[in-house]
Amino acid sequence: MKITELALKRPVAVSVLMLAALVIGWFSLTQIEVDYLPDINYPMVKIHIWWRGATPDEIETQIAEPIERAMATVENLDYLDSSCIEGMYTLLVNFRYGVDVDIAYQDVLAAMGRANRQLPTDMEAPLIIKADPSQLPVLEMTLSSNRRQLVWLREWADKWLVERLNTVSGTAGAEVVGGVEREIRVHLDPRRMAAYGLSPERIANALRGDNRQTFAGRITVENRELIARTMGEYESLAEIRKVVVGRGPNGEQVFIEDLATVEDAHTELRVNTRFNGKPCVKINILKQADANTVKVAAAVKAKLAELTAEAPPDIEFGIVENQGDYVMGAINGVRDSAIMAAILVVLVIYLFLGNWRQVAVMLVVLPLILLANFFIMKTAGFSLNLFSLGGLVVALGVLLDNSTVVLENITSVLGREKSGGGVAPALQGTGQVGPAIVAGTVSFLALFLPFLFISGMASLLFRELVLTVASIVVISLLVSVTITPFLAGHWLKADAGLDPAARVFAKVIDWLTGVYGWLLGWLLRWRSLTLILFVLLLLLGVRSARNLGKEFFPELDDGRVMVKVKMPSGTSVGEVDRILALIEKQVKDFPEVKSVYSMAGGRVWGLATYEIANEGEVDILLKPKAERSISTAAFVSKIRPLVGKLQVPGGKLPVMQMKVKGIRQIGVQAVEVKVQGTEVSDIYAFSQSLAAAMSEAAELVNVNISMDMSKPEYR
């Protein structure tokens, strides 16, 4: 082959290229981003709107209908998925795959602009975001204390801790969940107000007018210009009590303290959080889109260790979930697989070819291929994630196939020709098998490349995996016809005999070859029986394949378990919290459990936590796999009967293994049945009867209805 001849005639150039590939590949490996998932841009835009106190019916008629009419005209729209619950409206605008998400986002903004004139004026401003898995929390931590109240913890987290954590390189902000926020309450006395002839609106305007900073103009003094500003924000309760709200019958000033009491209080507790049984405030740390997950998580933890010395001694930090740990677990798994593959390859090469020189060739070729591939991944903008690492694991099996074939044939040529080695046997041996390994490589690529033409979710997820495999295989082919013959031509000798261990193995292979020859002869004599056995095995294989389970994405043994709590509408946050405490008590003492986090009155949806009084969850983090004797799935089966025994009339307590975050799911549960119709009451009634029938099936657990129309209301 021309390329082989060129490599053999240019030893200095090949040596320099090898060294450059190793150095650049190693540098690329140290610089490549590390993340949990590939850089996926789902064709989806989310709209969240809060309208405090509004019923689902009001939200549907006054918010959902105008917005969805406007969204129906957006170009490349696939479907709309909306949810109306008390005080909140959520709309998922799903576009066809292949659409530019940035353009789709602008189209959604334009449609919202058309619908805004028809929306209620007292609702909060819409939150419109693109679906972006890279913006999931990289670290979820908690803040607790045995001495301080939640209002202090929340204020300290908002005003002190978050500001310092945001200085960590790669972070993009934080969301604080739980606790209660400080608020100043002014309790008006109706009788005193009537005596002074003052209304609540006038008092509110007086408080609002005094509590602000105002630009008062500019002052020029000789050659200097100064900005004047009136400073009026309240700094103490005493200042609020002394706010003038009117005049008395005799013209005297009337202060707030004359007709009201001022209290330093906090907001109502709507989302209650606990970590390992202690009330806490949770902080979700977000990272920048192009930041390294592992480095950001490690930097945040280092910052927390540094801040511990500055924080009050009674403050305790806890880790609910660290995405960096999952990424490192995947990377360590690939590392271990690579080490095992290298050991097995070296052992196989040594036993079959029987000389340490062949082993030395492979020990150079193996890291060269891997490091060159890391350079390609870095250039292509890939990251080290679950899917690209999966591609590496798949490719490890064929990494040295081509080089092994070339090396074995060069060894055979050396043995037949009894030459002392050199360029000629290497060129001849490579030329004899070159067309075969090229054809084999192309055939292998043909198995994977069609995945690039699949549209939809699979294309987004498996693109990096497929391209990583293809890259390694192509690099393997190039190395096998250049570097391998180059090294073999300089290192292999014809007179190198088998080592003692290889000679013993050769005898075993000779015996197995004899057994195989006898078996092959027997099968050829009984051809009809052989054909019947083949057909039976084929039919058995087809039947077994049809009975295999099918799953879009398998559940990982990552130690994350969730118990969801959904009580009937109208259930208070306190009652939900009581049930969560019972669940915590059931699971906290299991030896497999590392930590338990609970949240009452909220639901996590994407990047935010929403207030839903009758819902809650318990997040259980198990110890690493090496420190526990059962899998995550087995632990779920272990605690499900215990949770099911709890007395929760009308409530649902599904126990499940957490899904991989950031991968767009078709539905929340494994199986979802959608019921459609024109009348909401009829849909709800039919759904109840259908759920009751499905609950009787032994194969189904956690049967639940997403719609709830039972919340009581005073009118």
Backbone hydrogen bonds, N-H to C=O, Kabsch-Sander energy under -0.5 kcal/mol:
donor,donor_aa,acceptor,acceptor_aa,energy
5,E,1,M,-2.5
6,L,2,K,-2.5
7,A,3,I,-1.9
8,L,4,T,-2.2
9,K,5,E,-1.7
10,R,6,L,-0.8
14,V,10,R,-2.4
15,S,11,P,-2.3
16,V,12,V,-2.3
17,L,13,A,-2.4
18,M,14,V,-2.5
19,L,15,S,-2.3
20,A,16,V,-2.7
21,A,17,L,-2.6
22,L,18,M,-2.2
23,V,19,L,-2.4
24,I,20,A,-3.0
25,G,21,A,-2.2
26,W,22,L,-2.1
27,F,23,V,-2.4
28,S,24,I,-2.6
29,L,25,G,-2.2
30,T,26,W,-1.7
31,Q,27,F,-1.2
32,I,28,S,-1.8
35,D,384,L,-2.3
40,I,38,P,-1.5
42,Y,40,I,-0.7
42,Y,131,A,-0.6
44,M,42,Y,-2.4
45,V,93,V,-2.0
46,K,129,I,-3.2
47,I,91,L,-2.6
48,H,127,L,-2.6
49,I,89,Y,-2.6
51,W,87,G,-2.2
54,A,51,W,-2.0
59,I,55,T,-2.4
60,E,56,P,-2.4
61,T,57,D,-2.3
62,Q,58,E,-2.6
63,I,59,I,-1.9
64,A,59,I,-2.8
65,E,60,E,-2.3
67,I,63,I,-1.9
68,E,64,A,-2.9
69,R,65,E,-2.0
70,A,66,P,-1.7
71,M,67,I,-2.6
72,A,68,E,-1.5
73,T,70,A,-1.2
74,V,71,M,-1.8
77,L,74,V,-1.1
78,D,94,N,-3.1
79,Y,94,N,-1.4
81,D,92,L,-1.9
83,S,90,T,-2.6
85,I,83,S,-0.5
85,I,88,M,-2.4
87,G,54,A,-1.8
88,M,85,I,-2.0
89,Y,49,I,-2.9
90,T,83,S,-2.4
91,L,47,I,-2.5
92,L,81,D,-2.9
93,V,45,V,-3.0
93,V,91,L,-0.7
94,N,79,Y,-2.3
94,N,92,L,-0.9
95,F,43,P,-3.4
96,R,76,N,-2.0
99,V,96,R,-1.5
101,V,99,V,-0.5
104,A,100,D,-2.3
105,Y,101,V,-2.6
106,Q,102,D,-1.8
107,D,103,I,-2.2
108,V,104,A,-2.1
109,L,105,Y,-2.2
110,A,106,Q,-2.2
111,A,107,D,-2.2
112,M,108,V,-2.6
113,G,109,L,-2.0
114,R,110,A,-1.5
115,A,111,A,-1.6
116,N,112,M,-1.7
118,Q,115,A,-1.9
119,L,116,N,-1.4
123,M,120,P,-0.7
124,E,50,W,-2.9
127,L,48,H,-3.1
128,I,126,P,-0.6
129,I,46,K,-2.3
129,I,127,L,-0.5
131,A,44,M,-2.1
132,D,130,K,-0.5
135,Q,132,D,-1.9
136,L,133,P,-1.7
138,V,285,I,-2.6
139,L,285,I,-1.2
140,E,321,E,-2.9
141,M,139,L,-0.5
141,M,283,I,-2.6
142,T,318,G,-2.6
143,L,281,V,-2.0
144,S,316,E,-2.1
145,S,279,P,-0.5
146,N,314,D,-0.6
153,L,149,Q,-2.0
154,R,150,L,-2.8
155,E,151,V,-2.0
156,W,152,W,-2.7
157,A,153,L,-2.4
158,D,154,R,-2.6
159,K,155,E,-2.7
160,W,156,W,-1.9
161,L,156,W,-2.2
162,V,157,A,-2.7
164,R,160,W,-1.3
165,L,161,L,-2.4
166,N,162,V,-2.2
167,T,164,R,-1.0
168,V,165,L,-1.7
171,T,168,V,-1.8
172,A,173,G,-0.5
172,A,286,L,-2.7
175,E,284,N,-2.1
177,V,175,E,-0.5
177,V,282,K,-3.4
183,E,265,A,-2.1
185,R,183,E,-0.6
185,R,263,E,-2.8
187,H,185,R,-0.6
187,H,261,T,-2.9
188,L,186,V,-0.8
189,D,259,L,-2.7
193,M,189,D,-2.3
194,A,190,P,-2.3
195,A,191,R,-2.1
196,Y,192,R,-1.9
197,G,193,M,-1.0
198,L,193,M,-2.4
203,I,199,S,-1.9
204,A,200,P,-2.6
205,N,201,E,-2.2
206,A,202,R,-1.9
207,L,203,I,-2.3
208,R,204,A,-2.5
209,G,205,N,-2.6
210,D,206,A,-1.7
211,N,207,L,-1.4
212,R,210,D,-1.4
214,T,230,T,-1.9
216,A,228,A,-2.9
217,G,228,A,-0.6
219,I,226,L,-3.2
221,V,219,I,-0.6
221,V,224,R,-2.6
222,E,220,T,-0.5
224,R,221,V,-2.3
226,L,219,I,-3.6
228,A,217,G,-3.1
230,T,214,T,-2.6
231,M,229,R,-0.5
232,G,212,R,-0.5
232,G,230,T,-0.7
240,I,236,S,-1.2
241,R,237,L,-2.3
242,K,238,A,-1.1
243,V,240,I,-1.6
245,V,254,V,-2.9
246,G,254,V,-1.0
248,G,252,E,-3.3
251,G,248,G,-1.9
254,V,246,G,-2.7
255,F,253,Q,-0.5
256,I,243,V,-1.4
257,E,241,R,-2.1
258,D,255,F,-1.3
259,L,255,F,-0.5
259,L,256,I,-1.5
260,A,256,I,-1.1
261,T,187,H,-2.0
263,E,185,R,-3.1
265,A,183,E,-2.4
265,A,263,E,-1.0
267,T,181,E,-2.8
270,R,268,E,-0.9
272,N,600,A,-2.4
273,T,271,V,-0.5
274,R,598,S,-2.2
275,F,278,K,-2.6
276,N,596,V,-3.5
278,K,275,F,-1.7
280,C,273,T,-2.1
281,V,143,L,-2.2
282,K,177,V,-2.9
283,I,141,M,-3.1
284,N,175,E,-2.9
285,I,139,L,-3.1
285,I,283,I,-0.6
286,L,173,G,-2.5
286,L,284,N,-0.6
288,Q,170,G,-3.3
291,A,288,Q,-1.7
293,T,34,V,-2.5
293,T,291,A,-0.6
294,V,34,V,-0.6
296,V,292,N,-2.8
297,A,293,T,-2.6
298,A,294,V,-2.4
299,A,295,K,-2.5
300,V,296,V,-2.5
301,K,297,A,-2.2
302,A,298,A,-2.3
303,K,299,A,-2.2
304,L,300,V,-2.5
305,A,301,K,-2.2
306,E,302,A,-1.9
307,L,303,K,-2.7
308,T,304,L,-1.5
309,A,305,A,-0.5
309,A,306,E,-0.8
310,E,307,L,-0.6
311,A,307,L,-2.2
315,I,312,P,-1.8
316,E,144,S,-2.9
318,G,142,T,-1.8
320,V,140,E,-2.9
320,V,318,G,-0.6
321,E,140,E,-1.6
323,Q,138,V,-1.8
323,Q,321,E,-0.5
324,G,138,V,-0.7
325,D,322,N,-1.1
326,Y,322,N,-1.0
327,V,323,Q,-2.0
328,M,324,G,-2.6
329,G,325,D,-2.2
330,A,326,Y,-2.1
331,I,327,V,-2.7
332,N,328,M,-3.0
333,G,329,G,-1.9
334,V,330,A,-2.1
335,R,331,I,-2.7
336,D,332,N,-2.7
337,S,333,G,-2.2
338,A,334,V,-2.9
339,I,335,R,-2.5
340,M,336,D,-2.6
341,A,337,S,-2.9
342,A,338,A,-2.6
343,I,339,I,-2.3
344,L,340,M,-2.7
345,V,341,A,-2.9
346,V,342,A,-2.6
347,L,343,I,-2.4
348,V,344,L,-3.0
349,I,345,V,-2.9
350,Y,346,V,-2.3
351,L,347,L,-2.7
352,F,348,V,-2.7
353,L,349,I,-2.5
354,G,349,I,-0.7
354,G,350,Y,-1.6
358,Q,355,N,-0.5
359,V,355,N,-1.2
360,A,356,W,-2.2
361,V,357,R,-1.8
362,M,358,Q,-1.9
363,L,359,V,-2.2
364,V,360,A,-1.0
364,V,361,V,-0.7
365,V,361,V,-2.2
366,L,362,M,-2.6
368,L,364,V,-1.3
369,I,365,V,-2.3
370,L,366,L,-1.9
371,L,367,P,-2.8
372,A,368,L,-2.1
373,N,369,I,-1.8
374,F,370,L,-1.7
375,F,371,L,-1.6
376,I,372,A,-1.7
377,M,373,N,-2.6
378,K,374,F,-2.4
379,T,375,F,-2.4
380,A,376,I,-2.3
381,G,377,M,-0.6
381,G,378,K,-0.9
382,F,377,M,-2.5
384,L,33,E,-3.2
385,N,383,S,-1.0
386,L,36,Y,-1.6
389,L,385,N,-2.6
390,G,386,L,-1.2
391,G,387,F,-2.0
392,L,388,S,-1.7
393,V,389,L,-2.2
394,V,390,G,-2.4
395,A,391,G,-2.5
396,L,392,L,-1.6
397,G,393,V,-0.6
397,G,394,V,-0.9
398,V,395,A,-1.4
399,L,395,A,-0.7
401,D,398,V,-0.9
402,N,398,V,-0.5
404,T,400,L,-2.5
405,V,401,D,-2.2
406,V,402,N,-2.4
407,L,403,S,-2.7
408,E,404,T,-2.4
409,N,405,V,-2.0
410,I,406,V,-2.4
411,T,407,L,-2.1
412,S,408,E,-2.0
413,V,409,N,-2.4
414,L,410,I,-2.4
415,G,411,T,-2.0
416,R,412,S,-2.4
417,E,413,V,-2.6
418,K,414,L,-1.3
419,S,414,L,-0.6
422,G,489,G,-0.9
426,A,422,G,-1.0
427,L,423,V,-2.7
428,Q,424,A,-2.8
429,G,425,P,-2.9
430,T,426,A,-2.0
431,G,427,L,-2.2
432,Q,428,Q,-1.8
433,V,429,G,-1.0
434,G,430,T,-1.5
437,I,433,V,-2.3
438,V,434,G,-2.2
439,A,435,P,-2.3
440,G,436,A,-2.4
441,T,437,I,-2.3
442,V,438,V,-2.5
443,S,439,A,-2.2
444,F,440,G,-2.1
445,L,441,T,-2.5
446,A,442,V,-1.9
447,L,443,S,-0.7
447,L,444,F,-1.0
448,F,444,F,-0.7
448,F,445,L,-1.0
449,L,445,L,-2.8
451,F,448,F,-2.0
452,L,449,L,-2.2
453,F,450,P,-1.5
454,I,451,F,-1.2
460,L,456,G,-1.3
461,L,457,M,-2.3
462,F,458,A,-2.7
463,R,459,S,-0.9
466,V,462,F,-2.7
467,L,463,R,-2.5
468,T,464,E,-2.2
469,V,465,L,-2.2
470,A,466,V,-2.7
471,S,467,L,-2.4
472,I,468,T,-2.2
473,V,469,V,-2.4
474,V,470,A,-2.4
475,I,471,S,-2.5
476,S,472,I,-2.7
477,L,473,V,-2.0
478,L,474,V,-2.3
479,V,475,I,-2.7
480,S,476,S,-2.2
481,V,477,L,-1.2
482,T,479,V,-1.0
484,T,479,V,-2.5
486,F,482,T,-1.7
487,L,483,I,-2.9
488,A,484,T,-2.7
489,G,485,P,-2.7
490,H,486,F,-0.9
491,W,487,L,-2.1
492,L,488,A,-2.1
494,A,419,S,-0.6
496,A,493,K,-1.0
497,G,495,D,-0.9
499,D,354,G,-1.7
503,R,499,D,-2.1
504,V,500,P,-1.8
505,F,501,A,-2.0
506,A,502,A,-2.3
507,K,503,R,-1.6
508,V,504,V,-1.6
509,I,505,F,-2.3
510,D,506,A,-2.3
511,W,507,K,-2.1
512,L,508,V,-2.4
513,T,509,I,-2.5
514,G,510,D,-1.9
515,V,511,W,-2.2
516,Y,512,L,-2.5
517,G,513,T,-2.4
518,W,514,G,-2.3
519,L,515,V,-2.5
520,L,516,Y,-2.8
521,G,517,G,-2.2
522,W,518,W,-2.1
523,L,519,L,-2.2
524,L,520,L,-2.0
525,R,521,G,-1.6
526,W,522,W,-1.7
527,R,524,L,-0.5
527,R,525,R,-0.6
530,T,526,W,-2.1
531,L,527,R,-2.4
532,I,528,S,-2.2
533,L,529,L,-2.5
534,F,530,T,-2.2
535,V,531,L,-2.3
536,L,532,I,-2.4
537,L,533,L,-2.4
538,L,534,F,-2.2
539,L,535,V,-2.6
540,L,536,L,-2.5
541,G,537,L,-2.3
542,V,538,L,-2.4
543,R,539,L,-2.4
544,S,540,L,-2.3
545,A,541,G,-2.3
546,R,542,V,-1.8
547,N,543,R,-1.2
548,L,544,S,-0.5
548,L,545,A,-0.8
558,D,556,L,-1.8
561,V,559,G,-0.6
561,V,620,I,-2.6
562,M,656,M,-3.0
563,V,618,V,-2.3
564,K,562,M,-0.6
564,K,654,P,-2.2
565,V,616,G,-2.8
566,K,652,K,-2.2
567,M,614,N,-2.9
571,T,568,P,-1.8
576,V,572,S,-1.9
577,D,573,V,-2.5
578,R,574,G,-1.9
579,I,575,E,-1.8
580,L,576,V,-2.2
581,A,577,D,-2.1
582,L,578,R,-1.5
583,I,579,I,-1.9
584,E,580,L,-2.7
585,K,581,A,-2.0
586,Q,582,L,-1.4
587,V,583,I,-1.7
588,K,584,E,-2.4
590,F,587,V,-1.5
593,V,590,F,-1.5
594,K,621,L,-2.8
595,S,621,L,-1.8
597,Y,619,D,-2.7
598,S,274,R,-2.4
599,M,617,E,-2.4
600,A,272,N,-3.1
601,G,615,E,-2.8
602,G,615,E,-0.6
603,R,610,Y,-2.2
605,W,603,R,-0.5
605,W,608,A,-2.7
608,A,605,W,-1.6
610,Y,603,R,-2.8
612,I,601,G,-1.7
612,I,610,Y,-0.6
615,E,612,I,-1.8
616,G,565,V,-2.1
617,E,599,M,-2.0
618,V,563,V,-2.0
619,D,597,Y,-3.6
620,I,561,V,-3.4
620,I,618,V,-0.6
621,L,595,S,-2.5
621,L,619,D,-0.5
622,L,559,G,-3.2
622,L,620,I,-0.6
623,K,592,E,-2.7
627,E,624,P,-2.2
628,R,625,K,-1.2
635,F,631,S,-1.9
636,V,632,T,-2.1
637,S,633,A,-2.0
638,K,634,A,-1.6
639,I,635,F,-2.1
640,R,636,V,-1.8
643,V,639,I,-2.5
644,G,640,R,-2.3
645,K,641,P,-0.9
645,K,642,L,-0.5
646,L,643,V,-1.4
648,V,646,L,-1.0
651,G,648,V,-2.5
652,K,566,K,-2.3
656,M,562,M,-2.8
658,M,560,R,-1.9
663,I,660,V,-1.1
664,R,662,G,-0.6
674,K,672,E,-0.5
675,V,673,V,-0.5
676,Q,674,K,-0.5
680,V,678,T,-0.5
683,I,679,E,-2.2
684,Y,680,V,-2.5
685,A,681,S,-2.2
686,F,682,D,-2.4
687,S,683,I,-2.4
688,Q,684,Y,-2.0
689,S,685,A,-1.8
690,L,686,F,-2.5
691,A,687,S,-2.7
692,A,688,Q,-2.1
693,A,689,S,-1.9
694,M,690,L,-2.3
695,S,691,A,-2.0
696,E,692,A,-0.6
696,E,693,A,-0.7
697,A,694,M,-1.4
700,L,697,A,-1.2
